[in-house]
Amino acid sequence: MSICSANLFGPRNQVIKTNGGDIVTAEASTITERLILSDLKIPYKQVLKSRIILKAGQTNYFLNHLGMGSDATFLAIKAKYDEKSVFETSNYVEWSYYNNLSRINYFSYLMILTGNSTHKVPQLYLTNPNLTYSVCLDVMVASIDDEYSIFTDTMDQTGTSFVNLNWTDIHSHVVGESIKINDKSTPVRPLVYFTLTNINYIEIDSTVLTIDDASRGSILLKFKTQDDTYQAHSLFNYVLMNDDIDIDNDPIASVADREAPIVYYNDIVVQDWGATYSDSSQGITFSATMSLDAFTSSNIITKQNLITSFIHEIRDNRDGYMSMGTQNIIISASVSKSTITATGSYPITFDFCDIAHNYLGSKINLEVL
């Protein structure tokens, strides 16, 4: 009987470590590969060393390069995890560059970033995604020159970012003129003000809203959750459409938007095509029957035909009147279709949501004769 000493995951005691200034791979006591670093020399004039504890679940810790500001050309972070955090998949740190908060990066045990005098290491925000255990970070920061500056979290001198926000941090400042975003201190202090007439447009990317402000350029607002981001986007839009409302006292603005928009169907859908409901508030699924040649002599029903024929209007409690595009129509059969060219049964889904991402979900079981 033969005995195999290896297992499915390779030999035991297989690790990556440092040895004589180099990074090596080792199996038990045998070094198998070596990345030579002992000849590496990185110049510096200033150096800072510190230890940081990221508490369980701590989000968007601003590193500020240990006070070196915007002038770091070397950054090394070694992570040490709580001995009780035994699941390897839970032991990692999330990080983002301050000027690209929507892109989340990761490291587990070690991260080293280097730059030079003209391309320095950007500022970082750190997050511990482990909700149970803290992580200890040993940090070394160095600079190639003797410059140092106070970092103001600007991007190309035209933008500012604010992090760790909830949608409930948004309040009216001067009703009809401006809104503010408060911090979480006691007492509460405003972080930033927005004059309503200065807001050109708002973009959403993951958990970040970018506000294009006519007087200050781009301002980035990073929220704690995706739901916070959707709610904040919806609230900004609502205030811009109704600039006379007081957010804290308005019955729509002061609560989260959890209501889907309502579709009101054309009279012909109910009167002639046998639809069960006149609008989606009465029910989201119904059946209807229509003729293949109801619109054109070419016997083709397009998605735009379906929108025009079925929908009279769409209204949302926050967003007001809304419009649906052909990209929101799903025609299902044995395979998804872009048009209907033959008689048969076709489930039609309205894949449509409001700004707060409350989905309509209406479905028509359409029989085409």
C-alpha distance (Angstrom), angle and dihedral (degrees) to the residues before:
residue distance angle dihedral
M1 . . .
S2 3.78 . .
I3 3.79 123.1 .
C4 3.81 120.9 -150.2
S5 3.82 112.6 -149.4
A6 3.82 96.1 -165.6
N7 3.79 124.2 77.0
L8 3.82 132.9 -151.5
F9 3.77 91.5 -87.0
G10 3.79 98.0 51.0
P11 3.80 130.6 -104.8
R12 3.77 119.8 -23.3
N13 3.82 122.2 -104.6
Q14 3.78 91.2 32.0
V15 3.82 106.4 159.0
I16 3.79 145.5 153.5
K17 3.81 113.5 -129.1
T18 3.79 144.3 146.1
N19 3.79 122.0 -89.0
G20 3.77 125.5 177.7
G21 3.79 91.3 -19.4
D22 3.80 93.4 -49.6
I23 3.80 131.8 102.6
V24 3.77 110.4 -118.5
T25 3.77 139.4 177.1
A26 3.78 114.3 -133.6
E27 3.77 135.9 -171.0
A28 3.78 106.7 -160.2
S29 3.83 103.1 -49.4
T30 3.82 95.9 -21.4
I31 3.81 120.5 98.6
T32 3.80 108.4 -142.4
E33 3.82 103.7 175.5
R34 3.80 135.3 13.8
L35 3.80 133.5 -159.9
I36 3.79 104.2 -161.7
L37 3.79 112.3 -134.4
S38 3.79 99.9 150.3
D39 3.83 90.0 93.8
L40 3.82 92.5 51.9
K41 3.81 115.6 111.7
I42 3.81 119.7 -178.6
P43 3.82 113.8 -174.0
Y44 3.80 121.1 -132.5
K45 3.80 141.4 166.9
Q46 3.80 100.8 -173.0
V47 3.79 129.4 38.0
L48 3.81 133.8 -179.8
K49 3.81 127.9 -172.3
S50 3.77 126.8 -169.9
R51 3.79 145.3 149.4
I52 3.81 121.2 -123.3
I53 3.80 128.0 -169.1
L54 3.78 115.3 -151.0
K55 3.79 105.2 -158.2
A56 3.78 120.4 -135.8
G57 3.78 108.3 -71.7
Q58 3.80 94.0 2.5
T59 3.79 110.7 160.6
N60 3.79 133.5 -156.9
Y61 3.80 100.0 -2.2
F62 3.79 105.4 -174.1
L63 3.81 106.5 -131.9
N64 3.83 95.7 -167.1
H65 3.82 85.6 -169.9
L66 3.82 89.0 -85.9
G67 3.81 90.2 -63.8
M68 3.79 97.6 -47.3
G69 3.77 88.6 114.2
S70 3.79 117.9 -159.8
D71 3.80 98.1 -17.7
A72 3.81 105.4 81.6
T73 3.80 117.2 128.4
F74 3.82 96.0 173.1
L75 3.79 129.6 42.3
A76 3.80 127.0 172.9
I77 3.81 124.0 176.4
K78 3.79 123.7 -176.0
A79 3.80 116.7 -168.9
K80 3.79 124.4 -149.1
Y81 3.80 116.0 -170.8
D82 3.77 129.0 -151.8
E83 3.80 110.3 -89.0
K84 3.81 88.8 -127.3
S85 3.80 91.1 58.9
V86 3.79 93.6 89.1
F87 3.80 100.2 161.0
E88 3.79 109.9 94.9
T89 3.81 92.0 -154.7
S90 3.81 90.7 61.3
N91 3.80 95.5 52.6
Y92 3.78 107.3 88.6
V93 3.80 140.8 97.1
E94 3.80 126.6 -130.2
W95 3.80 119.1 -142.9
S96 3.79 138.7 176.7
Y97 3.76 135.3 -172.1
Y98 3.79 110.1 -112.6
N99 3.81 91.4 -120.3
N100 3.81 95.3 49.5
L101 3.80 105.0 41.1
S102 3.79 94.2 156.7
R103 3.82 92.1 65.2
I104 3.81 111.5 77.8
N105 3.82 118.1 -158.5
Y106 3.80 128.6 -172.8
F107 3.79 142.8 -149.5
S108 3.77 131.5 174.7
Y109 3.81 115.4 -168.8
L110 3.79 107.1 -3.8
M111 3.79 139.5 12.1
I112 3.81 126.9 -178.2
L113 3.80 123.9 -176.6
T114 3.80 123.6 -178.7
G115 3.78 135.4 -174.8
N116 3.78 141.0 163.2
S117 3.79 137.7 -121.2
T118 3.82 93.0 -76.5
H119 3.81 99.5 34.8
K120 3.79 108.2 41.7
V121 3.79 128.2 -179.7
P122 3.83 108.8 -85.1
Q123 3.78 120.7 -127.1
L124 3.82 117.2 -87.7
Y125 3.78 139.2 -146.6
L126 3.81 115.8 -151.1
T127 3.81 128.7 -155.6
N128 3.81 130.9 -171.4
P129 3.83 105.0 -149.9
N130 3.82 92.0 -171.8
L131 3.81 105.8 103.8
T132 3.82 93.5 -167.8
Y133 3.80 108.6 42.8
S134 3.80 136.2 38.7
V135 3.79 124.5 -130.0
C136 3.81 126.2 -138.7
L137 3.81 117.0 -139.3
D138 3.80 123.7 -162.6
V139 3.80 106.0 -159.1
M140 3.79 132.0 -168.2
V141 3.80 120.9 -174.7
A142 3.79 126.6 -177.8
S143 3.79 138.8 175.1
I144 3.78 130.1 -149.2
D145 3.80 92.1 -141.1
D146 3.79 139.5 33.6
E147 3.81 94.9 -104.9
Y148 3.78 122.7 117.8
S149 3.78 133.0 170.2
I150 3.78 142.4 179.2
F151 3.77 109.1 -100.2
T152 3.82 114.4 -133.3
D153 3.80 97.9 -178.9
T154 3.77 95.7 -114.5
M155 3.78 126.5 151.7
D156 3.80 115.6 -139.4
Q157 3.81 85.7 -25.4
T158 3.83 90.5 -72.7
G159 3.77 107.1 83.3
T160 3.78 144.8 46.3
S161 3.80 131.9 -156.9
F162 3.79 131.8 -149.4
V163 3.79 121.7 -168.8
N164 3.80 143.4 -167.9
L165 3.80 93.0 40.7
N166 3.80 133.5 160.2
W167 3.79 122.8 -157.0
T168 3.81 87.9 -118.2
D169 3.82 88.7 67.2
I170 3.83 88.5 75.3
H171 3.82 115.7 95.5
S172 3.78 140.2 159.9
H173 3.81 114.9 -95.3
V174 3.80 104.0 -178.7
V175 3.81 107.3 4.3
G176 3.77 109.7 -120.7
E177 3.80 93.1 14.0
S178 3.80 115.1 50.2
I179 3.80 147.5 2.2
K180 3.79 131.3 -153.0
I181 3.79 139.2 -154.2
N182 3.80 115.0 -137.1
D183 3.78 129.0 -150.6
K184 3.80 124.1 -129.1
S185 3.78 98.6 -109.7
T186 3.80 126.6 117.6
P187 2.94 110.8 -91.8
V188 3.79 94.1 31.8
R189 3.79 116.8 -116.8
P190 3.82 128.7 -166.2
L191 3.80 115.3 -109.5
V192 3.79 98.1 -169.1
Y193 3.81 140.5 -7.5
F194 3.80 127.2 -142.0
T195 3.79 123.7 -158.4
L196 3.80 104.2 -145.6
T197 3.79 95.3 -138.9
N198 3.82 90.2 53.8
I199 3.82 95.1 59.3
N200 3.81 106.6 101.9
Y201 3.80 98.7 176.4
I202 3.80 143.5 -29.4
E203 3.81 126.4 -131.1
I204 3.80 127.6 -167.6
D205 3.81 125.4 -150.5
S206 3.78 116.3 170.5
T207 3.84 105.5 -58.5
V208 3.81 95.1 -14.2
L209 3.80 128.6 93.2
T210 3.78 115.8 -162.8
I211 3.80 112.7 -155.4
D212 3.80 114.4 -161.8
D213 3.80 103.3 -148.9
A214 3.79 119.0 -168.4
S215 3.81 92.9 -141.5
R216 3.82 102.2 37.5
G217 3.79 108.0 24.2
S218 3.80 121.8 -133.0
I219 3.79 118.7 2.2
L220 3.81 117.7 -171.3
L221 3.78 121.0 -149.2
K222 3.81 114.1 -169.0
F223 3.80 114.4 -164.7
K224 3.79 129.9 -156.9
T225 3.80 96.0 -120.6
Q226 3.78 140.3 17.4
D227 3.80 89.9 -113.9
D228 3.82 90.7 54.4
T229 3.80 88.7 52.6
Y230 3.81 93.5 50.6
Q231 3.81 91.9 46.4
A232 3.80 92.2 47.9
H233 3.81 91.7 48.8
S234 3.80 89.7 50.4
L235 3.81 92.4 47.0
F236 3.81 93.6 50.0
N237 3.79 89.9 50.1
Y238 3.81 91.9 48.1
V239 3.79 93.1 51.2
L240 3.81 92.1 47.2
M241 3.82 89.7 53.4
N242 3.82 93.0 43.0
D243 3.79 105.2 31.9
D244 3.81 94.3 169.2
I245 3.82 95.6 66.6
D246 3.80 126.2 105.7
I247 3.81 106.1 -135.9
D248 3.81 95.6 -148.8
N249 3.81 94.6 50.1
D250 3.79 103.3 32.6
P251 3.84 110.9 103.8
I252 3.82 91.9 -139.1
A253 3.81 101.3 38.3
S254 3.81 97.0 43.3
V255 3.83 95.0 61.3
A256 3.78 133.3 51.8
D257 3.79 115.4 -90.1
R258 3.80 107.0 -116.0
E259 3.81 98.6 152.7
A260 3.78 121.1 104.6
P261 3.80 118.6 -137.3
I262 3.81 117.3 -95.2
V263 3.79 122.4 -122.9
Y264 3.80 116.0 -149.7
Y265 3.79 112.2 -156.4
N266 3.79 127.3 -141.2
D267 3.81 117.2 -98.1
I268 3.79 92.0 -114.9
V269 3.80 90.6 62.3
V270 3.81 90.8 61.9
Q271 3.79 101.2 30.2
D272 3.82 101.6 41.7
W273 3.80 107.9 13.6
G274 3.78 98.2 48.1
A275 3.80 99.3 -118.8
T276 3.82 115.1 172.7
Y277 3.81 97.5 -142.4
S278 3.79 136.0 39.4
D279 3.83 93.4 -151.7
S280 3.79 139.0 12.1
S281 3.82 94.1 -107.4
Q282 3.82 88.0 72.5
G283 3.79 92.9 53.2
I284 3.77 137.7 -31.9
T285 3.82 99.6 -136.4
F286 3.80 126.3 55.2
S287 3.78 141.7 143.8
A288 3.80 130.0 -114.6
T289 3.77 138.0 173.1
M290 3.81 126.5 -144.0
S291 3.77 139.1 166.2
L292 3.78 121.9 -106.0
D293 3.81 90.2 -130.9
A294 3.82 94.7 47.4
F295 3.81 93.1 115.2
T296 3.78 112.0 18.4
S297 3.75 139.5 16.0
S298 3.80 89.4 -124.1
N299 3.82 92.1 75.9
I300 3.81 92.8 -127.1
I301 3.80 123.6 129.1
T302 3.79 112.1 -161.2
K303 3.79 128.7 -164.1
Q304 3.79 88.6 -107.7
N305 3.81 88.7 54.4
L306 3.82 89.0 55.1
I307 3.82 92.6 49.8
T308 3.80 93.1 47.8
S309 3.80 94.3 44.4
F310 3.79 101.0 44.0
I311 3.80 106.5 30.2
H312 3.78 123.7 70.1
E313 3.80 95.1 170.6
I314 3.80 143.8 -32.0
R315 3.80 121.1 -134.2
D316 3.79 130.2 -176.1
N317 3.79 127.8 -165.5
R318 3.84 91.1 -126.7
D319 3.77 107.1 18.3
G320 3.81 97.6 45.1
Y321 3.80 117.9 -152.4
M322 3.78 112.9 9.5
S323 3.79 134.4 -174.7
M324 3.78 130.4 -140.3
G325 3.79 125.1 -140.7
T326 3.77 131.0 -153.8
Q327 3.82 89.3 -102.2
N328 3.82 87.1 68.4
I329 3.82 93.6 59.1
I330 3.80 119.3 87.8
I331 3.80 117.2 -169.7
S332 3.78 109.4 -164.5
A333 3.76 129.3 -167.9
S334 3.79 128.0 130.8
V335 3.80 82.7 -41.1
S336 3.80 131.8 11.8
K337 3.81 113.0 -86.3
S338 3.79 136.0 -158.3
T339 3.83 93.2 -157.4
I340 3.80 139.4 14.6
T341 3.80 113.2 -121.4
A342 3.80 103.5 159.2
T343 3.77 139.8 45.3
G344 3.78 117.7 -94.5
S345 3.78 144.1 88.2
Y346 3.80 119.3 -48.7
P347 3.81 126.9 -179.3
I348 3.81 106.0 -144.4
T349 3.82 116.6 -160.6
F350 3.80 125.4 -165.8
D351 3.83 100.9 -145.4
F352 3.79 93.9 -168.0
C353 3.82 136.3 134.7
D354 3.78 140.0 175.7
I355 3.81 123.7 -114.7
A356 3.83 90.9 -85.9
H357 3.83 87.9 55.8
N358 3.80 97.6 -111.3
Y359 3.79 101.4 155.6
L360 3.77 122.7 -137.8
G361 3.79 96.1 -149.5
S362 3.83 95.0 -173.4
K363 3.78 115.5 161.8
I364 3.82 129.4 -168.8
N365 3.77 120.3 -159.7
L366 3.79 95.3 -148.4
E367 3.79 121.7 -163.8
V368 3.80 110.7 -161.4
L369 3.81 115.5 -158.7
